C-alpha cells in the first residue's frame, strides 16, 4: 500500500482549482520517470478537484492509481486529494483527507489562500510519511486489526488445548460442571454444525 501524492486545493464552485499545499512520495519510481509521474499526478489531482462538487467525496481509478477526493466546500472552499495505489483502503484515505483539511484550516489563515506561494504548511510532508500505513489514518481500522489479532491468539489457544491429546467431546463427557441437559445441548449443536468448519 502506497500514498504517492497529497494535495490541498482552493476549489471554488466555478473556475480553476488552485494548489495551496502539496507533498509527494515518488521514491518507488525510477529517477527518470519521476518528473513525468509528478506532472501526471499534478494534472490528475487538479482535474478531479475541479470536477468534484462541494460537499462530495469520490474515488476515481486511473490505471494502477486511485484518487480519493474530498471537496469540503463551505466558506473556505477547500478540497483535498490523495493519490494511492489500488490496495490502499478507502475509509482510511478519507479519514486522512478529513484530518488534513481540519489541520490545514486550523494552521493556515484563510486570508492567505489568495497567495498560494506564501503558504507554509510543512505538516503535509508529515502526513504523507506517517500515513503510508493506513492503520495510522483510521482508528477503527486499527481497532479492527487488534481484534483480529486477539481472535488469532484465541484460535491458537483453542488449537493448542486440542493438540495435547484431549478432545473437547471427552472433556464435556467427563465434566461434573455440566448438567446432563447441557451435555445433550452440546452434542445436538455439534451434530447440527458438523457441516461447518470454524476457522
N, C-alpha and C positions, 0 to 999 in steps of 0.2 A: 504494500500500500504506500502511495506516494502523493504528496502535495507538490505541485510544480509552481503554482502561482497563486498569489493572494492580492486582491486589489480593492481599494475603496474608491468609489466614484461619486461625483456630484452628478445626479441623474435627473434633470428637470423633466417634467412630463412631455414637453415638446423641445426638441433641439438635441444637440450632441451631448454625450456624457463626457465628463472631464475627469481624468485620473487625479486623485488627490494624494494617494499614497499606495505604493506597490512594493511587493517583495517576490522574489522568485528563487527557486532551487532547481537549477538545470544541471546539477552535477552528474546525473545519470546519463546525460548525452555527451557525445564526443565533443571535443573542443571546437571542431569545425562545424558542427551542427548547431551549436548554442545560439549564435546570432539569428539564424533562420527560425529556430524554435521560439526564441524570445519575440521576434516580430510577429509570428503567427499567434502566439498567446496574447500579445497586446491587442492585435486585431480582433481575435475571438472574444476576449473579455469585454472590450468596448462594445462590440456588436450585441452581445447578449445583454449587457447592462442597458443599452438603449432600447432593446426590444422586450424588456420585462416591465410590465405595468406596475405602478406604485401599489404597494401592499401585497405583491405577489412573490412567491418562491417557486422556482422551477429548476429542473436539471436537464441539461442538453448534452447529448453524446455526439462526439465527432471523432471518428477513428478509434483510437485507444484511450481517448481522453473524455472526461466528463466535466462540464462546467456547472457548478451549483451557484445559483444567483438568488440573492435576497434583496429586493428593492423595497426598502422600508418606507420610502416616501416621506410624508409628513412635512413639517416646517423645514427640516434640514435637507430634504430631497436627496438622501444618501442611498446608495446601493453598494453591495459588496459581492465580489465574485471570487470563487475558489476553483482552480482547475486541478483535478486529481486524475489518477488512473481509475479504471473502472472498478477496481477492488475496494476502493475507499468507500466506507458505508455512508449512506445518505444522511441519516439523522445526525451523526457527529459533524458532518460537513456543515449542516445548517446551524447546529449549536455553535460551532466556531464562528460562522458569519454573524450570528446574533451577538456573541461576545465581542467580536471585533468592532462592530458598529457601536455598541454600548461604550466600549473603551475609547473609540475614536471621538465620539461626541462629548465624552467627559473630559478629554485632554486637549482637543483642538477646538478653538473658538470658531463659531460659525462665520464670524466676520472675515476670517482668513480664507474661506472657501473660494473667494474670487481671485486669489493669488496662489495657485497650487504650488508654485516654486518656493514660496515662503513657508510652506507647511512642513513641520518636522514631527514625524511620528515613528520613532525608531522601534516602538513596540511591535510593529507589523513583522519585523525580522524575527523577533522572539516567537511570535505566533507561528510563523511558518516552520520554525525549527522544532518548537515544543510539540506541536500538534501533528507531526508526521505519524505519531502513534494516535489513532483515532480514539483510544480509550481516554486520553487526556482531555479530549474535547467534550466528551459526553459522560456525565456522571452515571447515568442509567446504564450505559453500556459497560462501564467499569464495574458497577454493582452486579450486573448480569454475569460478567466473567468470574467474579468472586463466587457467585452462587454456583456457576458451572464447575469451578474448581472444587467447591465443597461437595457437589454431587459426585465428582470423580473420586474424591477421597472416601466418601461414603460407600461407593460401589467397590472400591478396593478393600475396604474394611470387611464388607459382607463376603466378598470373594475369599479373603484370607481366612475367615472363620470356616468357610466351607472346604477350604483346601487342607485343613487339619485332619480330614477324615471324618468329620462329623457331618451328618446330613441333617438338614433342618427338619425333615419328617421324623427322624428318630428323636430329636430334641423335643419336638412337640408331643410325641407319644409318651415320652418319659417324664414330661413336666408335671409337677404337682401343683403348679401355679395356675394351670389352665383347667377350666371345668370341662366336663365331657361335651357340653354344648359348644364351647369354643374350639375344642379339638375337631368336632364334627364340622363346624363352620370353616375351619382351615382346610380340611380335606375336600369339602364341597367346592370351596373357592378355587383350590388348586386344580381340581378336575375341570371346572368351567374355564379357567385361564390357561389350560395346558396348551392351547393353540398359540398362545402369545409368549414372546421371549422378552424378558426385561433386559434392557441394555445397560 
